[in-house]
């Protein structure tokens, strides 16, 4: 009677060898990770573009401020000769 039960179970629960199952799961996980890395790369590219835009704007503002200071110094130098030294 125990043989019949064993046969029924093996027919009902056909299992693969463990190594095949593990390799399949590793392959699935690899595919998921690659997809996520692609998504992260796109997100990072967008963020870097935004940071670059902000840095560019900040540099532009800095250069404008620098030009304003030069202009102010020149204008003050005309009225206060001590600033030209």
C-alpha positions in Angstrom: 0.0 0.0 0.0 2.8 2.4 0.7 4.2 1.8 -2.8 0.9 3.0 -4.4 1.0 6.1 -2.3 4.6 6.8 -3.4 3.6 6.4 -7.0 0.6 8.7 -6.7 2.8 11.4 -5.0 5.5 11.2 -7.7 2.9 11.5 -10.5 1.2 14.4 -8.7 4.3 16.2 -7.6 6.7 16.0 -10.5 9.8 18.0 -9.3 12.8 19.0 -11.2 16.3 18.5 -9.9 17.3 21.2 -7.5 20.2 22.6 -9.5 17.9 23.2 -12.5 15.4 25.1 -10.3 18.2 27.2 -8.8 19.7 28.0 -12.1 16.3 29.1 -13.5 15.7 31.3 -10.6 19.1 32.9 -10.9 18.5 33.5 -14.6 15.1 35.1 -13.8 16.7 37.3 -11.1 19.5 38.3 -13.5 16.9 39.4 -16.1 15.0 41.4 -13.4 18.2 43.0 -12.2 19.3 44.0 -15.7 15.9 45.6 -16.3 16.1 47.5 -13.1 19.6 48.7 -13.9 18.4 50.0 -17.2 15.6 52.0 -15.4 18.1 53.3 -12.9 20.5 54.4 -15.6 17.7 56.4 -17.3 16.7 58.0 -13.9 20.4 58.9 -13.2 20.8 60.4 -16.7 17.8 62.6 -16.1 19.0 63.7 -12.7 22.5 64.4 -14.0 21.1 66.5 -16.8 19.1 68.5 -14.2 22.1 69.0 -12.0 24.2 70.1 -15.0 21.5 72.6 -15.9 21.5 74.0 -12.3 25.3 74.2 -12.3 25.3 75.9 -15.6 22.7 78.5 -14.4 24.7 79.0 -11.2 27.9 79.6 -13.1 26.1 82.1 -15.4 24.8 84.0 -12.4 28.2 84.0 -10.8 29.8 85.4 -14.0 27.1 88.1 -14.2 27.8 89.0 -10.5 31.5 89.1 -11.2 30.9 91.5 -14.1 28.7 93.6 -11.9 31.4 93.9 -9.3 34.0 94.8 -11.9 31.7 97.5 -13.2 31.0 98.7 -9.7 34.7 98.8 -8.8 35.4 100.8 -12.0 32.5 103.3 -11.3 33.7 103.7 -7.7 37.3 104.1 -8.9 36.3 107.1 -10.8 35.0 108.8 -7.7 37.4 107.3 -5.1 40.9 107.1 -6.6 42.2 105.1 -3.6 40.3 102.0 -4.8 42.3 101.8 -8.0 45.5 100.9 -6.2 
